[in-house]
Amino acid sequence: MSGAGPIVVVSGLSRVFDISAPLLSRLLAREPRRTLTAVDGADFAIQRGETFGLVGESGSGKSTLARMVVGLLKPTAGHVVIERVDLARSGDKAAQRAIRRRMQMIFQDPFGSLNPRWRVGDIIAEPIRAFGADEAGARLGRRATRARVGELLELVGLHPADARKFPHEFSGGQRQRIAIARAIAVHPDFIVCDEPTSALDVSIQAQILNLMRDLQDRLGLTYLIITHNLAVVRFMANRVGVMYLGRLIEIGETEALFARPRHPYTRMLLDAVPDLAMTGLPRTPVGGEPPNPIDPPPGCPFHPRCPQAIAICRTERPAFRDNVACHLA
């Protein structure tokens, strides 16, 4: 499955947003500055050819982390190194451009991510015109570009004639196929998928996931999948990272993590998944609401909701050791 070494290395990645009121308002009200830590010191690596899944409740920082990985957000601290190039800090513009061509993103809303005023052919051709058609950056003429767009549409299960249509003429699943065709247009190695199926019907979700796995096998793609759907992660991912309140709290091989979760939050997430085999057996649902990220609790951020919390959990923040951040692991 994986090639030689990781394609993506994330180390100490953090993002802090300043949500303070304007300076004059703060001075009049005598209020301090307020910040929100959306991602707090994330560390992980993605091997070439694998699928790494990130799961967690809404607001846990998954999408913010994804946007920093592809360079849409600049990190407050830490590094994202892709093919030995740090996008945020490298001064080599040519190397940055080469890396940006080799990574793409599939967004959650298949309609919002497509320009409604452009025809599908122009949408898919845009990255080809921006980056070239191959690794050498070779430019294509109009006829060759149209032929390439037709090939891509067929590759994702659509017809080349669909290139003349507008996005509103397609269903949600078909629009996501168009977004996938645009993502693979310039032969990327790494694709970040931010909730790629959450806006689709269940039957269509299965079709899109099967398409993504087929393309991964045919094109040698590496995926980072952001989702709150554990069934999607179990089907797609080789390894899983669990996020809570901006922190990575557990990482593990998919089957091992589902069979033997080590963090209480991971265990409670899995208990919330419907499973006929668990009928009649005791489960521990995830109780309460996530803490306010502007004013997180001291110690372990999960301790107010954790049924196993002990005294040290309320005062000391657990370090991330042996792929888990828990005093009880």
C-alpha positions in Angstrom: 0.0 0.0 0.0 2.4 2.8 1.1 5.6 3.7 -0.6 8.8 5.0 0.8 8.2 7.2 3.8 5.4 9.7 4.7 4.1 12.2 2.1 2.8 14.6 4.8 4.3 15.3 8.2 2.4 17.6 10.6 4.3 18.7 13.7 3.2 21.0 16.5 0.5 22.5 14.3 -1.7 25.1 16.0 -4.1 27.8 14.9 -5.3 30.6 17.2 -8.0 33.0 16.2 -8.3 36.5 17.7 -12.0 37.0 18.4 -11.6 40.2 20.5 -13.9 43.1 20.1 -12.4 46.2 18.4 -9.7 48.0 20.5 -11.9 51.0 21.3 -14.8 48.8 22.5 -12.4 46.8 24.7 -10.9 49.9 26.2 -14.3 51.4 27.0 -15.6 48.1 28.5 -12.2 47.2 30.1 -12.3 43.8 28.5 -9.1 41.8 27.7 -8.3 40.3 24.4 -10.1 37.0 23.7 -8.7 34.1 21.6 -9.9 30.8 20.4 -7.5 27.9 19.9 -9.0 25.9 17.1 -6.1 23.5 16.7 -3.7 22.8 19.5 -0.3 21.1 18.8 -1.3 18.4 16.2 1.3 15.8 15.3 0.9 13.1 12.8 2.2 11.7 9.5 0.5 10.3 6.4 2.2 7.5 4.5 2.2 7.5 0.8 -0.8 5.6 -0.6 -2.8 5.4 2.6 -6.0 7.0 3.8 -5.8 8.8 7.1 -9.1 9.7 8.7 -9.8 12.5 11.2 -13.0 12.2 13.3 -14.6 14.2 16.1 -17.7 16.2 17.0 -18.5 19.4 15.2 -16.3 22.2 16.4 -13.4 19.9 17.2 -11.0 21.6 14.7 -11.0 19.0 11.9 -11.8 21.4 9.0 -9.4 24.1 10.4 -6.7 21.5 10.4 -7.5 20.4 6.9 -7.3 23.9 5.6 -3.9 24.4 7.2 -2.6 21.2 5.6 -3.5 22.4 2.1 -2.3 26.0 2.7 -5.7 27.8 2.8 -5.0 28.9 6.4 -1.6 29.9 7.8 -0.7 28.1 11.1 -0.1 30.1 14.2 2.7 27.7 15.1 4.0 24.4 13.9 4.8 23.0 10.5 3.2 21.1 7.6 5.8 19.5 5.5 4.7 17.9 2.2 7.4 16.2 0.2 10.0 17.8 2.4 8.7 21.3 1.6 7.2 23.5 4.4 4.5 25.4 2.6 4.1 28.1 5.2 7.8 28.9 5.7 9.7 27.8 2.5 11.0 30.7 0.5 11.3 28.6 -2.7 8.3 29.8 -4.7 9.0 27.2 -7.5 9.0 24.3 -5.0 5.8 25.7 -3.3 4.0 25.9 -6.7 5.1 22.3 -7.6 3.7 21.0 -4.2 0.5 22.9 -4.6 -0.1 21.2 -7.9 0.4 17.8 -6.3 -2.3 18.3 -3.6 -5.9 19.1 -4.1 -9.1 19.4 -2.0 -12.6 18.0 -2.2 -15.1 20.2 -0.2 -18.2 19.3 1.8 -20.8 21.1 -0.3 -20.6 19.9 -3.9 -22.7 22.9 -5.2 -21.0 25.6 -3.2 -17.6 24.5 -4.4 -18.5 24.8 -8.1 -18.9 28.2 -9.8 -22.5 28.3 -10.9 -21.7 30.6 -13.8 -19.2 28.3 -15.4 -19.8 25.3 -17.5 -18.5 22.0 -16.1 -15.8 21.8 -18.8 -14.4 25.1 -17.7 -14.5 24.1 -14.0 -12.6 20.9 -14.6 -10.2 22.7 -17.1 -9.3 25.5 -14.6 -6.5 23.6 -12.7 -5.2 22.2 -16.0 -4.8 25.8 -17.4 -3.3 26.9 -14.1 -0.8 24.1 -13.5 -0.4 22.4 -16.8 -1.4 18.9 -17.8 1.5 16.8 -16.4 4.3 16.9 -13.8 6.5 18.9 -16.1 3.8 21.6 -16.3 3.2 21.1 -20.1 0.4 23.3 -21.4 -2.4 21.9 -23.6 -4.2 23.5 -26.5 -8.0 23.9 -26.5 -8.6 20.7 -28.3 -6.3 18.6 -26.0 -7.8 20.3 -22.9 -11.4 19.4 -24.1 -10.2 15.8 -24.7 -8.6 15.7 -21.2 -11.8 17.0 -19.6 -13.8 14.3 -21.4 -11.5 11.6 -20.1 -11.9 12.9 -16.6 -15.6 13.0 -16.8 -15.7 9.4 -18.0 -13.2 8.4 -15.2 -15.7 9.6 -12.5 -18.8 8.0 -14.2 -20.2 10.9 -16.2 -20.4 11.5 -20.0 -18.0 13.8 -21.9 -21.1 15.7 -23.3 -21.8 16.8 -19.7 -18.9 19.3 -20.1 -21.3 21.7 -21.8 -23.8 21.8 -18.9 -23.9 24.0 -15.8 -23.6 22.7 -12.2 -27.3 23.3 -11.4 -28.3 20.7 -14.1 -26.8 17.9 -12.0 -27.8 16.1 -8.8 -25.8 16.4 -5.6 -23.9 13.1 -6.3 -23.1 14.1 -9.8 -21.8 17.5 -8.7 -19.5 15.7 -6.2 -18.2 13.6 -9.1 -17.4 16.8 -11.0 -15.6 18.1 -7.9 -13.6 14.9 -7.8 -12.8 15.2 -11.6 -11.5 18.7 -11.0 -9.4 17.5 -8.0 -7.6 14.7 -10.1 -7.2 16.8 -13.2 -3.5 17.7 -12.6 -2.4 14.2 -11.4 -2.2 15.0 -7.7 -0.5 12.7 -5.2 -2.4 13.9 -2.1 -6.1 14.9 -1.7 -7.8 16.3 1.4 -11.5 15.4 1.6 -13.5 17.6 3.9 -16.7 15.8 4.7 -17.0 14.6 1.1 -20.3 12.7 1.5 -22.1 14.4 4.4 -24.3 16.5 2.0 -25.4 13.4 0.0 -28.1 10.7 0.4 -26.9 7.5 2.0 -27.1 5.5 -1.3 -25.2 8.2 -3.1 -22.6 8.3 -0.3 -21.7 4.6 -1.0 -21.2 5.3 -4.7 -18.9 8.3 -4.1 -16.9 6.4 -1.5 -16.5 3.4 -3.9 -15.4 5.8 -6.6 -12.8 7.4 -4.4 -11.4 4.0 -3.4 -11.3 2.9 -7.1 -9.4 6.1 -8.1 -7.0 5.6 -5.2 -6.1 2.2 -6.5 -5.8 3.3 -10.1 -4.0 6.6 -9.6 -2.0 5.9 -6.4 -3.6 8.6 -4.4 -3.1 9.5 -0.7 -6.2 10.8 1.2 -6.8 12.8 4.3 -10.5 12.4 5.1 -12.2 14.7 7.5 -15.6 13.4 8.8 -17.8 12.9 11.8 -19.2 9.7 10.2 -17.4 6.7 11.8 -18.8 4.3 9.2 -17.1 6.3 6.5 -13.8 6.2 8.4 -14.0 2.4 8.9 -14.7 1.8 5.2 -12.1 4.2 3.9 -9.2 4.7 6.3 -6.1 2.7 7.2 -5.4 4.8 10.2 -7.6 7.2 12.3 -7.0 10.3 14.4 -9.6 11.4 17.0 -9.9 15.1 17.7 -11.5 16.8 20.7 -11.5 20.5 21.4 -8.7 21.1 19.0 -6.4 18.4 20.2 -5.5 15.0 18.7 -6.3 12.6 21.6 -5.8 9.2 19.9 -4.3 7.8 16.7 -4.4 4.1 15.7 -4.9 1.6 13.0 -8.5 1.6 12.0 -9.5 -2.0 13.0 -7.5 -1.9 16.2 -9.0 1.4 17.2 -12.5 0.2 16.6 -11.9 -3.0 18.4 -9.9 -1.6 21.4 -10.3 2.2 21.8 -8.0 3.5 24.5 -9.3 7.0 25.1 -12.7 7.3 26.9 -14.0 9.8 24.3 -13.2 7.4 21.5 -14.9 4.6 23.4 -18.0 6.7 23.9 -18.0 7.8 20.2 -18.0 4.2 19.1 -20.8 3.3 21.6 -23.0 5.9 19.9 -22.8 4.0 16.6 -25.8 1.7 15.9 -24.7 -2.0 16.0 -27.1 -4.9 16.1 -24.4 -7.0 17.8 -24.5 -4.7 20.8 -28.3 -5.0 21.3 -29.1 -5.3 25.0 -25.5 -4.6 26.1 -24.7 -1.6 28.3 -23.4 1.5 26.5 -22.0 4.8 27.7 -23.4 7.6 25.5 -21.4 10.8 25.2 -23.0 13.0 27.7 -23.1 16.8 28.0 -21.9 19.4 25.6 -18.3 20.2 24.5 -16.7 22.9 26.7 -16.4 26.4 25.5 -13.2 26.5 23.4 -12.7 30.2 24.3 -12.5 29.1 28.0 -11.5 25.4 28.0 -11.4 23.6 31.3 -8.1 23.0 33.2 -6.4 19.7 32.9 -7.8 17.2 30.4 -10.4 19.0 28.2 -12.6 15.9 28.3 -12.8 15.5 32.0 -16.1 17.3 32.6 -17.8 14.7 30.4 -15.7 11.7 31.2 -17.2 9.0 33.5 -13.8 7.7 34.5 -12.2 11.1 35.4 -9.9 11.1 38.4 -8.3 13.9 40.4 -5.3 14.3 38.1 -7.6 14.7 35.1 -9.0 17.9 36.5 -5.6 19.6 37.1 -3.0 18.2 34.8 -3.2 18.1 31.0 -2.3 14.7 29.7 0.7 14.5 27.3 0.3 12.7 24.0 2.3 9.5 24.5 2.1 6.2 22.7 -0.5 7.6 20.3 -3.0 8.5 23.1 -3.5 11.6 25.4 -5.1 10.1 28.5 -3.9 9.7 32.1 -5.8 6.4 32.3 -4.6 4.8 29.0 
